[in-house]
């Protein structure tokens, strides 16, 4: 087994339940629900449920998705096309990546020079 380089951490994996909210009356998709657990089991143990409305990039937290209504006809909503999604979250800073061989890029040489001058002024 090869050891991992010091700059790389093991990525976090986040499992999320995603489902579309559709209207019973008119069939309009009113958004999608994201939760760390199934919204049907969330009734027993309340968790964080996020609502993403169509056409919006922002996400709003919802206490109870069952109380939401259709924006078009104000009808009741139900969950449709549910799926479990696993997201990979990397916490790697590409700016700190240092080349392992060959001539370093000029930006890295300049950063290293500034760091060296800063540490020399602090030591003096």
Sine and cosine of phi, psi and omega as CSV:
sin_phi,cos_phi,sin_psi,cos_psi,sin_omega,cos_omega
0.00,0.00,0.78,-0.63,-0.03,-1.00
-1.00,0.07,0.66,-0.75,0.03,-1.00
-0.95,0.32,0.51,-0.86,0.02,-1.00
-0.98,0.22,0.61,-0.79,0.07,-1.00
-0.87,0.50,0.48,-0.88,-0.08,-1.00
-0.90,0.45,-0.41,0.91,-0.04,-1.00
-0.98,0.18,-0.25,0.97,-0.08,-1.00
-0.97,-0.25,0.81,-0.58,0.12,-0.99
-0.97,-0.23,0.38,-0.93,0.03,-1.00
-0.93,0.37,0.78,-0.63,-0.05,-1.00
-0.93,0.37,0.53,-0.85,0.06,-1.00
-0.99,0.12,0.62,-0.79,0.05,-1.00
-0.91,-0.42,0.80,-0.60,-0.05,-1.00
-0.88,-0.48,0.86,-0.51,0.02,-1.00
-0.99,-0.12,0.81,-0.58,-0.09,-1.00
-0.77,-0.64,0.66,-0.75,0.10,-1.00
-1.00,-0.02,0.82,-0.58,-0.03,-1.00
-0.83,-0.56,0.73,-0.69,0.03,-1.00
-0.54,-0.84,0.50,-0.87,0.06,-1.00
-1.00,0.09,0.58,-0.82,0.11,-0.99
-0.98,-0.18,0.87,-0.49,0.01,-1.00
-0.86,-0.52,0.44,-0.90,-0.01,-1.00
-1.00,0.06,0.69,-0.72,0.08,-1.00
-0.92,0.39,-0.59,0.81,-0.14,-0.99
-0.98,0.17,-0.79,0.61,-0.12,-0.99
-0.93,-0.35,-0.18,0.98,0.05,-1.00
0.98,0.17,0.18,0.98,0.00,-1.00
-0.95,0.30,0.65,-0.76,0.12,-0.99
-0.99,0.17,0.90,-0.44,-0.08,-1.00
-0.99,-0.16,0.05,1.00,0.03,-1.00
0.58,-0.82,-0.15,-0.99,0.07,-1.00
-0.73,-0.69,0.53,-0.85,-0.02,-1.00
-0.96,-0.27,0.70,-0.72,0.10,-1.00
-0.83,-0.56,0.75,-0.66,-0.02,-1.00
-0.53,-0.85,0.47,-0.88,0.04,-1.00
-0.97,0.26,-0.28,0.96,0.07,-1.00
-0.70,-0.71,0.21,-0.98,-0.01,-1.00
-0.88,0.47,0.75,-0.66,0.00,-1.00
-0.86,0.51,-0.42,0.91,0.05,-1.00
-0.95,0.32,-0.56,0.83,0.06,-1.00
-1.00,0.09,-0.21,0.98,0.01,-1.00
-0.94,0.35,-0.32,0.95,0.04,-1.00
-0.92,0.40,-0.58,0.82,0.02,-1.00
-0.97,0.23,-0.71,0.71,0.02,-1.00
-0.84,-0.54,0.97,-0.24,-0.05,-1.00
-0.90,0.43,0.72,-0.70,0.03,-1.00
-0.73,-0.68,-0.19,-0.98,-0.02,-1.00
-1.00,0.06,0.87,-0.50,0.03,-1.00
-0.88,-0.47,0.82,-0.58,-0.04,-1.00
-0.94,-0.34,0.66,-0.75,0.02,-1.00
-0.92,-0.40,0.81,-0.59,0.07,-1.00
-0.91,-0.42,0.92,-0.39,-0.02,-1.00
-0.99,0.14,0.49,-0.87,-0.03,-1.00
-0.91,0.42,0.69,-0.73,0.02,-1.00
1.00,0.09,-0.02,1.00,0.00,-1.00
-0.91,-0.42,0.61,-0.79,0.02,-1.00
-1.00,-0.03,-0.30,0.95,-0.02,-1.00
-0.99,0.12,0.43,-0.90,0.00,-1.00
-0.89,-0.45,0.69,-0.72,0.04,-1.00
-0.90,-0.43,0.59,-0.81,0.02,-1.00
-1.00,0.09,0.69,-0.72,-0.07,-1.00
-0.86,-0.50,0.73,-0.69,0.02,-1.00
-0.95,0.30,-0.73,0.68,-0.01,-1.00
-0.62,-0.78,0.93,-0.37,-0.05,-1.00
-0.94,0.34,-0.31,0.95,-0.01,-1.00
-0.94,0.35,-0.35,0.94,0.00,-1.00
-1.00,0.05,-0.14,0.99,0.03,-1.00
-0.94,0.35,0.50,-0.87,0.01,-1.00
-0.80,-0.60,0.34,-0.94,0.02,-1.00
-0.90,0.43,0.69,-0.72,0.00,-1.00
-0.97,0.24,-0.29,0.96,-0.07,-1.00
-1.00,-0.05,-0.76,0.65,-0.08,-1.00
-0.83,-0.55,0.03,1.00,-0.01,-1.00
0.89,0.46,0.48,0.88,0.05,-1.00
-0.99,0.10,0.20,-0.98,0.02,-1.00
-0.95,0.31,0.44,-0.90,-0.05,-1.00
-0.93,-0.36,0.44,-0.90,0.10,-1.00
-0.68,-0.73,0.35,-0.94,0.01,-1.00
-1.00,0.09,0.71,-0.71,0.00,-1.00
-0.65,-0.76,0.47,-0.88,0.04,-1.00
0.78,0.63,0.85,0.53,0.01,-1.00
-0.98,0.20,0.49,-0.87,-0.04,-1.00
-0.44,-0.90,0.50,-0.87,0.09,-1.00
-0.97,-0.25,0.85,-0.53,-0.08,-1.00
-0.90,-0.43,0.74,-0.68,0.09,-1.00
-0.96,-0.28,0.87,-0.50,-0.01,-1.00
-0.97,-0.26,0.62,-0.78,0.05,-1.00
-0.98,-0.21,0.83,-0.56,-0.02,-1.00
-0.92,-0.39,0.93,-0.36,0.02,-1.00
-0.99,-0.11,0.69,-0.73,0.07,-1.00
-0.90,-0.44,0.93,0.36,-0.03,-1.00
-0.86,-0.52,0.77,-0.63,0.01,-1.00
-1.00,-0.09,0.95,-0.31,-0.05,-1.00
-0.94,0.33,-0.34,0.94,0.01,-1.00
-0.95,0.31,-0.44,0.90,0.01,-1.00
-1.00,0.02,-0.02,1.00,0.01,-1.00
-0.91,0.42,0.82,-0.57,0.01,-1.00
-0.94,-0.35,0.72,-0.70,0.00,-1.00
-0.90,0.43,0.55,-0.83,-0.07,-1.00
-1.00,-0.02,-0.45,0.89,0.05,-1.00
-0.51,-0.86,0.27,-0.96,-0.04,-1.00
1.00,0.05,0.01,-1.00,-0.03,-1.00
-0.97,0.23,0.75,-0.66,0.00,-1.00
-0.94,0.34,0.47,-0.89,0.05,-1.00
-0.89,0.45,0.41,-0.91,-0.04,-1.00
-0.88,0.47,-0.59,0.81,-0.01,-1.00
-0.89,0.45,-0.61,0.79,0.03,-1.00
-0.94,0.35,-0.64,0.77,0.04,-1.00
-0.87,0.49,-0.67,0.74,0.01,-1.00
-0.91,0.41,-0.67,0.74,0.03,-1.00
-0.89,0.46,-0.70,0.71,0.01,-1.00
-0.89,0.45,-0.64,0.77,0.02,-1.00
-0.89,0.45,-0.70,0.72,0.03,-1.00
-0.89,0.45,-0.67,0.74,0.03,-1.00
-0.89,0.46,-0.67,0.74,0.00,-1.00
-0.90,0.44,-0.69,0.72,0.02,-1.00
-0.91,0.42,-0.64,0.77,0.02,-1.00
-0.90,0.43,-0.70,0.72,0.01,-1.00
-0.92,0.39,-0.55,0.83,0.04,-1.00
-0.93,0.36,-0.62,0.79,0.02,-1.00
-0.94,0.33,-0.56,0.83,0.04,-1.00
-0.95,0.31,-0.55,0.83,-0.01,-1.00
-0.96,0.28,-0.48,0.88,-0.04,-1.00
-0.98,0.18,0.00,0.00,0.00,0.00
